[in-house]
Amino acid sequence: MKKISKLAVGAVCTVGITGVLVPSEVHAVSSITNITPAPVGSAISPTKYDVFLDANNPLSITVNVTVPKSPNKLDLFLLQDLTGSFSDDLPVVKALVPSLISSVTGTVADTQFGLGSFADKPISPFGSFSDYVYKTDLGLTANTTAFQASVNGLTLKGGSDFPESQLEALLQTAVRAKTEIGFRDDAFKVAVITTDATFHQAGDFSSRPANNGDAVLDGSPAGTGEDYPSIAQVKAALQAANIIPIFAVTSNVLSTYQSLVSDLGFGSVVTLSSNSSNLVSAITAGLTDAFANITLTAVSDDYGYVQSITPTSFSGVPQGATRTFTVNLLADGIDDADDVLKLVAPGFGETLVNVDVKDTKDTKSVPEPSALLGLLVLGTGGTILKRKQKQKAVA
């Protein structure tokens, strides 16, 4: 009988001490609660995962990406360097537009073309008064005559120092992707940057506030009221817009842009001749490279639930082949909250992950009614035990 009493008291103590836990949470484990399949023909699958993450209990999910034989739709946005060093290139580029259109549409019939341009900030020591950091010359369109006319209308600017506003132009392309540029949701999205110079980045104009990453070019003249964007800002914006950059650059800056692509984690670099005469073949090579290389990254992962993605990329994937990424998720139990994050394969699409967690920020150490009852029983038992001990002492 004494043993049973001790066990009962021990159980009550345990309940009293651990009563802050909800019974349903004691045995919870991380799990996939629902999978939304991707539509037939999608390059990335599934469309969405719904998952529950218990603190410090890992969960793995997989994302499949298929390289199409050729994209059904392609949106190609050309970003043209207009600084003085491109004086011998611009006439060549204008003359090559018909060949570019023919080559690209021969691979992907449903292709839209658009045009943007850049030079630098119109303030010393970066650029001259006629310069600008970015301009949308033509939103994406299937009207190739309009594309040719826009390219023909380009005129050279100045530029003072060697680096230019390539990063700012890329950022603006990404943040304006669904508005004035008009990238289609279901198209393979590419921005082709042609340049012969290195790029300015955050810190080069530190006398101004940090670039806020929006579509407004702060200051007067435009762009002079904020610093250049960081590589991390550009990466996040391109990922969010699902755009792959292709850098068609001259040999003198090839290594600079190879390093940039490494920092971005996606994109390709092709060599442009000194007068851009190989523009068509360079862009075609860049597209071939973009179609065959797959990178998966986490976007909007505000609580750091994505611990790793294995592998981070595949290269040289044959047309029609599928590759599988394993994504490892974990909630650490510190300030966790529900979230929706994206697993983005730039150019191919994205998988949403709807994460449900026990919100530790709302957890309060308040005993349950059963725990309070246990503590009451324990207290009463202790009082009775003391009385019996006193009675024995008197006897």
Buried (B, 14 or more C-beta within 10 A) or exposed (E): EEEEEEEBBEEBEEBBEEBEEEEEEEEBEBEBEEBEEBEEEBBBBBBBBBBBBBBEBEBBBEBBBBBBEEBBBBBBBBBBBBBEBBEEBBEBBBBBBEEBBEBBBEBBEEBBBBBBBBBBBBBEEBBBEBBBBBBBBBBBBEEBEBBBBBBEEBEBBBBBBBBBBBBBBBBBBBBBBEEBBBBBEEBBBBBBBBBBBBBBBBEBBEEBEBBEBEEEBBBEBBBBBBBBBBBEBBBBBBBBBBBBBBBBBBEEBBEBBBEBBEEBBBBBBBBBBEBBBBBBBBBBBBBEBBBBBBBBBBBBBEBBBBBEBEBEBBEEBEEEEBBEBEBBBBBBBEEBBEBEBBBBBBBBBBBBBBBBBBEBEEEEEEBBEEBBBBBEBBEEBEEEEEEEEEEEEEE
